[in-house]
Amino acid sequence: MTRVNRWRSWWPPLFALAAMLAVAAPAALANLTLTPEIRQAMATIRPAQLRAHVRFLADDLLEGRDTHGTGIQIAARYLASQFEQFGLEPAGDNGTYFQNVPFVATTVDSERSSFTLRTGAGERSFRNGSEWVIEFPVEGERTAGLVFAGYGIVAPEFRHDDYAGIEVRDRFVVVFDGEPPSTDPNVFDGERPSVHSSLFRKMGRAAERGAAGLIVLQRPGAPAMVAPRRPRIALAGEEARPGRQPAIAVARIQPEAVGAFLAGQPIALPALLEADRRGALPRMLLAGEATLRIAMARSEFTSPNVVAMRPGSDPALKHQVVIFTAHYDHVGLGAPVAGDGIYNGAWDNASGTAEVLEVARAVAALPQAPRRTVMFLLVTGEEHGLLGSRYYVRNPRFPLKDTAANLNLDMTEIFGVGKQIVAQGAERSTLIESVRAVAAARGLEIGEDPSADYIGNVFNRSDQASFARAGVPCLFLRWSGTHEGLTPDESKRRGQEAYRTIYHRPADQFDPDWSWEGMAHHAQTAFLLGLHIANRDDMPAWNPGDEFARIMRN
């Protein structure tokens, strides 16, 4: 899950800071006073500007802003031009707004990759693309026997185990795509796909049993699969790092070729489909052996993080930095849906990028800078594993020991004017004090992640995780669980529906009907939160005993 904003105004001198941010606690600025100067800076964050940013970043011409593409280079230059317009200082390489991140792209070389099956019926080589595609590549050649394992599902809660009674070690596991058909919502979620239909889950089940690879049979009549277009991306020097490779290779047999794949086997395709209809799929050894050869091509490239800052005004604190982040990459071009193969990424994450731009505008508008330096870091490579933010924490502009906090924005408010501030992770550190101060000043409740029950815990799935793993206190600003003019159930339904229908799909496009007022309200809250953190007396710290409290920042 994938794996954003700007500012300007006038301000009083340092001696008036206490009037703007009243000190009521010994360690932190407990209250936030919305002075005329702060309100004036907030007012520079406008719905029309957010709308314009998202419209541009999600345009088809940018081709989904994949890390390895031309579109993201265009986006980077747009973002840098905005920072320059706001009057913010470059914080990238050699006095520029760009921190160039070195990557290695690995793609399947289809001309040198092959799949061959040998049975009593003879030897058959399948045509790459039209008859088979590589879903998850592992470079090399493997010859092994075959075993049919139903759907390749292990689901104890449904007393279902497709691996019961069969040995799959050092064999290719052959499975049907999807999961057993059912209209009963209590069995594999009925007609809706459950987590057990996930190809990642199936790959994991086969890999943990020592399989040589996974071969997925597409059902006759199903649409043919398009080979993944996106290269596998890694930071230069990390290509072979554990976790960057799939556990085992996964290949799909196209619908029109399944009959040929099963020729010469103990059970023919019609009988197998009938057994599936009756809920009696066999698990058995198949005849012959297969050879799967996967060749890869590699290329090196760079893609920039875009970085700007406003230096702090307090001589004792300006060496410390508060960092706003948002990833501006998306997933690029992919399998067409209704003829559209551009995955524009308007919500994910042109929305967060636009908010960071507008927060930057507001910070630049302050007549006097906050006490600490405030940085705006728009990162590349999030959709490939938080790569841009991971590169930054290894090559920081300011030492990590002087990095006070990270505030990350990803898939932000599009549903309405929120009644909550949802800052996931803030409760794990003294950042919660700033959240409470801003909530009180804005008249907002402090809410919990509204997507937790249908997405799960996303704290490790966006760029704040890179900072947390480096020991930097951080929070993830989410959309609100309640909104003006909506019931809590209506708010939840809107979030669920958006996640179900547009997340990582071509449908994630600019939508003029999104709540741009709500996005502006959310960005203004983010601005105030960053301002409070930048002006508080103490350095934020993890709570004692938190898993990240043990990490030493350097």
C-alpha positions in Angstrom: 0.0 0.0 0.0 1.3 1.5 -1.2 3.8 3.1 -0.8 3.3 15.7 -0.6 2.7 19.8 -0.2 3.7 23.9 0.2 3.6 27.7 1.8 4.0 31.9 2.7 3.0 35.3 5.1 4.5 37.7 7.9 5.4 37.1 11.5 6.6 38.8 14.7 10.1 38.4 16.1 11.4 35.6 18.3 10.4 37.3 21.6 6.7 37.1 20.5 6.8 33.3 20.0 5.4 32.8 23.5 2.4 34.8 22.6 1.7 32.7 19.6 2.3 29.3 21.1 1.5 29.5 24.8 3.8 27.4 27.0 1.8 25.5 29.6 3.9 22.4 30.1 7.6 22.1 31.1 8.7 20.1 28.1 6.5 21.0 25.2 4.3 23.9 23.9 1.0 22.5 25.2 -1.4 25.0 23.6 -1.6 26.4 20.1 -2.8 30.0 19.7 -4.0 30.8 16.2 -2.5 34.3 15.9 -3.5 36.5 12.9 -0.1 35.7 11.3 -0.7 31.9 11.6 -4.3 32.3 10.2 -3.0 34.4 7.3 -0.5 31.6 6.4 -3.2 29.0 6.8 -5.4 30.9 4.4 -2.9 30.4 1.6 -3.9 26.7 1.5 -6.8 26.8 -0.9 -9.0 24.1 -2.5 -8.4 25.4 -6.0 -4.6 25.0 -5.6 -4.9 21.5 -4.3 -7.2 20.7 -7.2 -4.8 22.1 -9.7 -1.8 20.1 -8.3 -3.8 16.8 -8.4 -5.2 17.4 -11.8 -1.7 17.9 -13.2 0.1 15.1 -11.4 -2.7 12.6 -12.3 -2.8 13.6 -16.0 -2.4 10.8 -18.5 0.6 12.5 -20.0 2.6 11.5 -16.8 1.7 7.8 -17.5 1.2 7.0 -13.8 4.5 8.4 -12.5 6.3 5.1 -12.2 9.7 5.3 -10.6 11.2 4.0 -13.9 9.6 6.3 -16.4 9.5 9.7 -18.1 6.3 10.8 -16.3 7.9 10.9 -12.9 10.7 13.1 -14.2 8.1 15.6 -15.4 6.4 15.5 -12.0 9.7 16.1 -10.3 10.4 19.2 -12.3 6.9 20.5 -11.6 7.4 20.0 -7.8 10.7 21.7 -7.8 9.2 24.7 -9.7 6.6 25.0 -7.0 9.2 25.0 -4.2 11.2 27.6 -6.1 8.1 29.8 -6.6 7.4 29.7 -2.8 10.9 30.9 -2.2 12.1 27.8 -0.3 15.7 26.8 -0.3 16.9 23.8 -2.3 18.0 20.9 -0.1 19.0 18.3 -2.7 22.3 17.5 -4.4 24.7 20.3 -5.4 22.4 23.1 -4.5 19.4 21.7 -6.4 16.0 20.5 -5.4 16.8 17.0 -6.4 18.3 14.2 -4.4 19.1 11.7 -7.2 18.4 8.1 -6.0 20.3 5.3 -7.9 18.2 2.3 -8.9 18.6 -1.0 -10.7 15.6 -2.1 -12.9 15.2 -5.8 -13.6 12.8 -7.0 -16.2 12.0 -10.4 -17.7 13.8 -11.1 -21.0 10.9 -12.8 -22.8 12.9 -13.9 -25.8 15.3 -15.9 -23.6 12.6 -17.2 -21.2 10.7 -20.4 -21.9 8.3 -23.0 -20.5 8.5 -26.6 -21.7 6.3 -29.5 -20.7 7.3 -33.2 -21.3 4.7 -36.0 -20.8 3.8 -39.3 -22.4 2.0 -37.2 -25.0 5.4 -35.7 -26.1 7.2 -32.4 -25.5 5.5 -29.0 -25.9 7.0 -25.5 -25.6 4.5 -22.9 -24.7 4.5 -19.5 -26.5 5.5 -16.7 -24.2 2.7 -14.2 -23.7 -0.1 -15.9 -25.7 0.1 -19.2 -23.8 1.9 -18.4 -20.6 3.2 -15.4 -18.7 5.6 -15.0 -15.8 3.9 -13.4 -12.8 6.8 -13.5 -10.3 10.2 -14.1 -11.8 13.2 -15.8 -10.2 16.1 -15.9 -12.5 17.4 -19.3 -13.5 16.3 -22.7 -15.0 14.5 -25.3 -13.0 13.3 -28.8 -14.2 10.9 -30.7 -11.9 8.0 -32.9 -11.7 4.4 -31.6 -11.2 1.7 -32.0 -8.5 -1.8 -30.7 -8.7 -2.9 -29.0 -5.4 -6.4 -27.7 -6.1 -6.4 -24.0 -5.4 -3.2 -24.1 -3.3 -5.1 -22.8 -0.3 -4.6 -23.6 3.4 -7.5 -22.1 5.4 -7.9 -23.8 8.8 -10.9 -21.6 9.7 -12.8 -23.3 6.8 -11.2 -26.7 7.4 -9.6 -26.5 4.0 -6.1 -27.7 3.2 -5.2 -28.3 -0.5 -1.8 -29.7 0.6 -3.2 -32.5 2.8 -1.8 -35.9 1.8 0.5 -34.7 -1.0 4.3 -34.1 -1.2 5.3 -31.0 -3.1 8.9 -30.5 -2.2 11.1 -30.0 -5.3 8.0 -30.1 -7.6 6.1 -27.5 -9.5 2.8 -27.0 -7.7 -0.1 -26.6 -10.2 -3.2 -24.8 -8.9 -6.4 -23.1 -10.2 -6.6 -19.3 -10.0 -8.9 -17.9 -7.4 -10.7 -20.0 -4.7 -13.4 -22.6 -4.4 -16.7 -21.2 -5.8 -19.4 -20.5 -3.1 -22.4 -18.3 -2.7 -22.2 -18.7 1.1 -20.7 -15.6 2.6 -19.4 -17.7 5.5 -17.2 -19.7 3.2 -14.3 -17.8 1.6 -16.4 -14.6 1.8 -18.9 -16.1 -0.7 -18.8 -14.5 -4.1 -16.3 -11.9 -3.0 -12.6 -12.8 -3.2 -11.1 -13.5 0.2 -7.5 -13.2 1.3 -7.0 -16.8 0.4 -7.3 -16.0 -3.3 -4.2 -13.8 -3.2 -1.4 -15.0 -5.4 1.1 -13.8 -2.8 -0.6 -16.1 -0.3 -0.6 -19.0 -2.6 3.1 -18.4 -3.5 3.9 -18.4 0.2 2.0 -21.6 0.9 3.9 -23.4 -1.9 7.3 -21.9 -1.0 7.1 -22.9 2.7 6.6 -26.5 1.6 9.7 -26.4 -0.6 8.0 -26.3 -4.0 10.2 -25.7 -7.1 7.7 -23.1 -8.4 4.0 -22.3 -8.7 2.0 -22.8 -12.0 -1.4 -21.1 -12.0 -4.1 -22.3 -14.4 -6.4 -19.6 -15.7 -10.0 -20.9 -16.1 -11.3 -21.3 -19.7 -13.3 -18.2 -20.6 -11.4 -16.0 -18.2 -9.6 -13.0 -19.8 -6.0 -13.7 -20.8 -3.4 -12.3 -18.4 -1.0 -9.5 -19.6 2.6 -10.0 -18.5 3.5 -7.5 -15.8 5.0 -4.4 -17.5 6.6 -3.0 -14.5 10.3 -3.8 -13.9 11.4 -4.9 -10.4 13.1 -1.9 -8.9 15.8 -2.0 -6.2 18.2 0.5 -4.8 21.6 0.2 -6.5 23.6 -2.4 -4.6 20.5 -4.0 -3.0 19.2 -6.1 -5.9 20.1 -9.4 -4.3 19.0 -8.3 -0.7 16.9 -10.9 1.0 13.2 -10.0 0.5 13.7 -8.3 -2.8 13.2 -11.6 -4.7 10.0 -13.6 -4.8 10.1 -16.7 -2.7 9.6 -18.9 -5.8 8.9 -18.3 -9.5 5.2 -18.1 -10.4 3.9 -18.6 -14.0 0.4 -18.5 -15.4 -1.0 -20.7 -18.1 -3.4 -18.7 -20.3 -7.0 -19.9 -20.5 -6.7 -21.1 -24.1 -3.6 -23.2 -23.3 -4.9 -25.0 -20.2 -6.3 -27.9 -22.2 -2.9 -28.4 -23.9 -1.2 -28.2 -20.5 -3.3 -31.0 -19.2 -3.0 -33.2 -22.3 -1.6 -36.6 -21.3 -2.4 -36.1 -17.6 -4.4 -38.6 -15.5 -7.4 -36.2 -15.5 -8.5 -34.0 -18.5 -9.7 -30.5 -18.2 -13.5 -31.2 -18.5 -13.3 -33.7 -15.7 -11.3 -31.4 -13.5 -13.8 -28.6 -14.0 -16.7 -30.9 -13.1 -14.9 -32.0 -10.0 -14.4 -28.4 -9.0 -18.1 -27.7 -9.5 -18.9 -30.6 -7.1 -16.3 -29.4 -4.6 -14.3 -32.5 -5.1 -11.0 -31.4 -6.7 -8.4 -34.1 -6.6 -4.9 -33.6 -5.2 -2.5 -35.7 -7.1 0.8 -36.2 -8.9 0.8 -35.2 -12.5 2.7 -37.0 -15.3 6.0 -35.9 -16.7 8.1 -32.9 -15.9 8.4 -29.2 -16.8 11.3 -26.9 -17.4 10.9 -23.2 -16.5 13.7 -20.9 -17.7 13.6 -17.3 -16.7 16.2 -14.8 -18.0 16.4 -11.2 -16.7 17.6 -8.0 -18.2 19.1 -5.2 -16.0 19.5 -1.5 -16.3 20.6 1.3 -14.0 18.9 4.7 -13.7 18.2 7.5 -11.2 14.9 9.0 -10.0 14.8 12.0 -7.8 13.5 12.8 -4.3 12.5 16.4 -4.5 13.6 18.3 -1.4 13.2 21.9 -0.1 13.4 23.6 3.2 12.9 26.8 5.2 15.7 27.2 7.7 14.8 27.7 11.3 14.9 31.0 13.2 16.1 29.9 16.6 19.9 29.8 16.8 19.7 27.0 19.4 17.3 24.9 17.4 17.7 25.6 13.7 20.1 22.7 13.3 17.1 20.4 14.0 14.6 19.6 11.3 10.9 18.6 11.0 10.3 16.7 7.8 7.1 16.5 5.9 7.0 13.6 3.4 4.7 12.3 0.7 5.5 9.9 -2.1 4.8 11.3 -5.6 5.4 8.1 -7.5 2.7 5.7 -8.5 2.5 2.3 -10.3 2.7 3.6 -13.9 1.3 1.5 -16.8 -0.3 -1.8 -16.2 -3.0 -4.3 -17.3 -5.8 -2.4 -19.0 -9.2 -2.2 -17.4 -12.0 -1.3 -19.7 -9.3 -0.2 -22.2 -7.4 2.0 -19.8 -3.9 0.9 -18.8 -2.7 4.2 -17.2 -2.7 3.9 -13.4 -2.9 7.7 -12.7 -2.6 7.6 -8.9 -4.7 10.7 -8.1 -5.6 9.6 -4.6 -2.4 7.5 -4.2 -0.6 9.8 -3.9 -1.1 13.0 -5.9 -3.4 13.9 -3.0 -0.7 13.7 -0.4 1.9 15.4 -2.7 -0.5 18.3 -3.3 -1.0 18.7 0.5 2.7 18.8 1.2 3.0 21.5 -1.6 0.4 23.6 0.1 1.8 23.1 3.5 5.1 24.3 2.1 3.4 27.4 0.6 2.0 28.2 4.1 5.3 27.7 5.9 7.0 30.0 3.3 4.2 32.6 3.9 5.0 32.9 7.6 6.7 36.3 8.3 9.2 34.6 10.6 10.4 31.0 10.2 9.5 28.4 12.8 12.2 27.8 15.4 13.4 24.5 13.8 14.1 24.0 10.2 11.1 22.6 8.2 11.9 20.3 5.3 9.6 19.1 2.5 10.7 15.7 1.1 8.7 14.3 -1.8 10.0 10.8 -2.4 10.2 8.5 -5.3 10.1 4.7 -5.2 7.5 4.2 -2.5 5.5 1.8 -4.6 8.5 -0.4 -5.0 9.1 -0.8 -1.2 9.6 2.7 0.4 12.9 3.0 -1.6 13.1 6.8 -1.9 12.6 7.4 1.9 14.9 4.6 2.8 17.6 6.2 0.6 17.0 9.5 2.3 17.4 8.2 5.9 20.7 6.6 4.8 21.8 9.8 3.1 20.1 12.5 5.2 20.5 16.3 4.6 20.5 16.7 8.4 21.8 14.1 10.8 19.1 11.8 12.0 20.0 12.7 15.6 18.9 16.2 14.7 15.7 15.1 12.9 12.9 16.0 15.4 10.0 14.3 13.6 8.6 13.0 10.3 5.0 13.7 9.3 3.9 11.6 6.3 0.9 12.2 4.1 -0.4 9.4 1.8 -3.9 8.9 0.4 -5.3 11.9 2.2 -8.7 13.4 2.7 -11.1 13.3 -0.3 -14.4 12.5 1.4 -15.4 15.7 3.2 -14.4 18.2 5.9 -13.1 15.9 8.6 -14.1 16.2 12.2 -11.1 14.3 13.5 -7.3 14.4 13.4 -6.0 10.9 12.7 -2.3 10.7 13.3 -1.3 7.1 13.3 1.8 6.4 15.3 1.7 9.6 17.3 0.6 7.8 20.4 3.9 5.9 20.4 5.9 9.1 21.1 5.6 12.5 22.7 4.3 13.7 19.3 0.9 13.0 20.8 1.3 16.2 22.8 1.4 18.2 19.5 -1.6 16.3 18.2 -3.6 17.2 21.3 -2.6 20.8 21.0 -3.7 21.1 17.3 -6.9 19.1 17.9 -7.9 21.5 20.7 -7.1 24.6 18.5 -9.0 23.2 15.6 -12.0 21.8 17.6 -11.2 18.3 16.3 -11.5 14.9 18.0 -8.5 12.6 18.0 -9.6 9.6 16.0 -8.3 6.2 15.1 -7.4 5.0 11.6 -10.8 4.6 9.9 -9.4 2.0 7.4 -8.0 -0.4 10.0 -10.8 -2.9 9.8 -10.7 -3.3 6.0 -7.0 -2.5 5.1 -5.3 -3.5 8.3 -2.4 -1.8 10.1 -0.7 0.4 7.5 1.9 2.0 9.7 4.7 -0.1 8.0 3.3 0.5 4.5 4.2 4.1 3.8 7.3 6.3 4.1 7.0 7.1 7.8 8.1 3.5 8.4 11.6 4.3 7.0 12.0 7.1 9.6 10.7 4.9 12.4 13.2 2.1 11.5 15.9 4.8 11.7 14.7 5.9 15.2 13.0 9.1 14.2 9.6 9.8 15.9 7.0 9.9 13.2 3.3 9.9 12.4 1.0 9.1 9.5 -1.7 11.6 8.8 -4.8 9.7 7.6 -8.2 10.8 6.5 -10.9 11.4 9.1 -13.3 8.8 10.3 -16.2 11.3 10.6 -17.1 14.2 8.4 -19.3 17.3 8.5 -22.7 16.4 7.0 -22.2 12.7 7.1 -23.0 10.0 9.6 -20.1 7.8 10.8 -21.4 4.9 8.7 -21.6 7.1 5.6 -18.0 8.3 6.2 -16.8 4.7 6.6 -18.7 3.5 3.5 -17.1 6.2 1.4 -13.6 5.1 2.5 -14.3 1.5 1.9 -15.8 2.1 -1.5 -12.9 4.2 -2.6 -10.3 1.7 -1.5 -12.3 -1.2 -3.1 -12.8 0.5 -6.5 -9.9 2.8 -7.1 -6.8 1.8 -5.0 -4.0 0.7 -7.4 -6.5 0.7 -10.4 -6.8 2.9 -13.5 -9.9 4.3 -11.9 -7.7 6.3 -9.4 -8.1 9.4 -11.5 -8.7 13.1 -10.9 -12.2 13.5 -9.7 -13.7 17.1 -9.7 -16.3 15.8 -7.2 -13.8 15.0 -4.4 -14.0 17.3 -1.4 -11.4 19.8 -2.1 -12.6 21.8 0.9 -11.9 18.7 3.0 -8.5 18.3 1.5 -7.6 22.0 2.3 -8.9 21.6 5.8 -6.7 18.5 6.2 -3.6 20.3 4.8 -4.2 23.2 7.2 -4.3 20.8 10.1 -1.0 19.2 8.8 0.5 22.7 8.6 -0.4 23.5 12.2 0.9 20.2 13.5 4.2 20.7 11.8 4.4 24.2 13.1 3.7 23.1 16.7 6.4 20.4 16.5 8.9 22.9 15.0 8.3 25.4 17.8 8.1 23.2 20.9 10.9 23.3 23.4 11.7 19.7 23.6 12.9 17.2 21.0 10.1 14.6 20.4 11.0 11.1 21.7 9.6 7.6 21.5 7.7 6.4 24.6 9.9 4.2 26.9 9.6 0.6 25.9 8.4 1.2 22.3 10.2 -1.0 19.8 11.6 2.1 18.0 12.9 3.7 21.2 15.8 1.2 21.2 17.1 2.5 17.9 19.9 5.0 18.2 19.7 7.9 15.7 23.0 8.9 14.2 
